[in-house]
Amino acid sequence: MTLEKQKQHILTGKMYNDLTPELVKAREKTVLLTNDYNTSFGQPQSVREELLRKIVHSIGSNVHFEPTFRCEFGFNISIGNNFYANFDCVMLDGGEIEIGNNVLFGPKVGIYTSNHAIDAIERINGGCYSKKVIIGDNVWVGAGVHINQGVTIGDNSIIGSGSVVTKNIPANVIAAGVPCKIIRNITKEDKTGFTS
């Protein structure tokens, strides 16, 4: 099966063989491309974004990863405008990752769209399945957060440091913990009057 057909199959959420030569080669290519992007640190934003466009499906304007950024394939990642990821971001994008506008990631944030088969023999033989992750607009994801497959995080929400997000988080809340749970709503009382 060609890489293009495998990419389409993976997005169905059905089991796929993670060990095919085509997928192994695609991951190797992405490692080399992310190496180029990571070593471009300090170059003009336009240069870095052009390198990033060779890795991911799409980006808006003003997209920045501190070193190091790692992803599995890149071709399933879409990022909006004004995105910032602090050090050591990992996006394993067997499935799609959609990130909205004005999103901030703390250091060591990981997004994992694929999971290995539960049955040991299927797992040894490369069995995996993927589920899409969606992060809305204006979301802040704290340091060391892990976002598991199939999760949606709603607009304006905050995920506290060290959380493991296993279920959807609605808009306009602060959530944290292992597993991540809603702590409270974000309200107008949270405004401080800061403008710039």
Residue pairs with C-beta under 8 A, 6 or more apart in sequence:
1 9
1 20
1 22
2 22
3 22
3 23
3 25
3 26
6 16
6 20
6 22
6 23
7 75
7 76
9 16
10 16
10 94
10 95
10 114
10 130
11 76
11 95
11 96
11 130
13 95
13 129
13 130
13 131
14 129
15 117
15 122
15 127
15 128
15 129
16 94
16 127
16 128
16 129
16 130
17 23
17 125
17 126
17 127
17 128
18 94
18 114
18 116
18 126
18 127
18 128
19 125
19 126
20 126
23 73
26 73
26 75
27 72
27 73
30 55
30 71
30 72
30 73
30 74
31 70
33 51
33 54
33 55
33 74
34 55
34 68
34 69
34 70
34 71
34 74
36 51
37 48
37 51
37 52
37 55
37 65
37 69
38 67
38 68
38 69
40 47
40 48
40 51
41 48
41 66
41 67
45 62
45 64
48 64
49 59
49 61
49 63
52 59
52 63
52 65
53 59
55 71
55 74
55 77
56 71
56 74
56 75
56 77
56 78
56 79
57 74
57 75
57 76
57 77
57 78
58 78
58 79
59 78
59 79
59 80
59 83
60 79
60 80
60 81
60 82
60 83
60 101
61 81
61 82
62 81
62 82
62 83
63 79
63 81
63 82
63 83
64 83
64 84
64 85
65 85
65 89
66 85
66 86
66 87
66 88
66 89
66 107
67 87
67 88
68 87
68 88
68 89
69 85
69 89
69 91
70 89
70 90
70 91
71 77
71 90
71 91
71 92
71 93
72 91
72 92
72 93
72 94
72 114
73 93
73 94
74 93
75 93
76 93
76 94
76 95
76 96
76 97
76 113
77 91
77 93
77 96
77 97
77 99
78 96
78 97
78 98
78 99
79 99
79 103
80 99
80 100
80 101
80 102
80 103
80 137
81 101
81 102
82 101
82 102
82 103
83 99
83 101
83 102
83 103
83 104
83 105
84 103
84 104
84 105
85 105
85 109
86 105
86 106
86 107
86 108
86 109
86 143
87 107
87 108
88 107
88 108
89 105
89 107
89 108
89 109
89 110
90 109
90 110
90 111
91 97
91 110
91 111
92 110
92 111
92 112
92 113
92 114
93 111
93 113
94 113
94 114
94 128
94 130
95 113
95 114
95 130
95 131
95 132
95 133
95 149
96 113
96 132
96 133
97 111
97 113
97 132
97 133
97 135
98 132
98 133
98 134
98 135
99 135
100 135
100 136
100 137
100 138
100 139
100 155
101 137
101 138
102 137
102 138
103 135
103 137
103 138
103 139
103 140
103 141
104 139
104 140
104 141
105 141
105 145
106 140
106 141
106 142
106 143
106 144
106 145
106 161
107 143
107 144
108 143
108 144
109 141
109 143
109 144
109 145
109 146
109 147
110 145
110 146
110 147
111 133
111 147
112 146
112 147
112 148
112 149
113 130
113 131
113 132
113 133
113 149
114 128
114 129
114 130
114 149
115 128
115 129
115 130
115 131
115 148
115 149
116 123
116 127
116 128
117 123
117 127
117 128
117 129
119 127
130 149
131 149
131 150
132 149
132 150
133 147
133 149
133 150
133 151
133 152
134 151
134 152
134 153
135 141
135 147
135 152
135 153
136 152
136 153
136 154
136 155
136 156
136 157
136 171
137 155
137 156
138 155
138 156
139 153
139 154
139 155
139 156
139 157
139 158
139 159
140 157
140 158
140 159
141 147
141 153
141 158
141 159
142 158
142 159
142 160
142 161
142 162
142 163
142 176
143 161
143 162
144 161
144 162
145 159
145 160
145 161
145 162
145 163
145 164
145 165
145 180
146 163
146 164
146 165
147 153
147 159
147 165
148 164
148 165
148 166
151 165
151 166
151 167
151 168
151 169
152 168
152 169
153 159
153 165
153 168
153 169
154 168
154 169
154 170
154 171
154 172
154 173
155 171
155 172
156 171
156 172
156 186
157 169
157 170
157 171
157 172
157 173
157 174
157 175
157 186
158 173
158 174
158 175
158 186
159 165
159 169
159 175
159 176
159 180
160 174
160 175
160 176
160 177
160 180
160 183
161 176
162 176
162 178
163 175
163 176
163 177
163 178
163 179
163 180
164 177
164 178
164 179
164 180
165 175
165 179
165 180
166 179
166 180
167 179
167 180
169 175
169 180
169 182
170 182
172 185
172 186
173 182
173 183
173 184
173 185
173 186
174 182
174 183
174 184
174 185
174 186
175 181
175 182
175 183
176 183
177 183
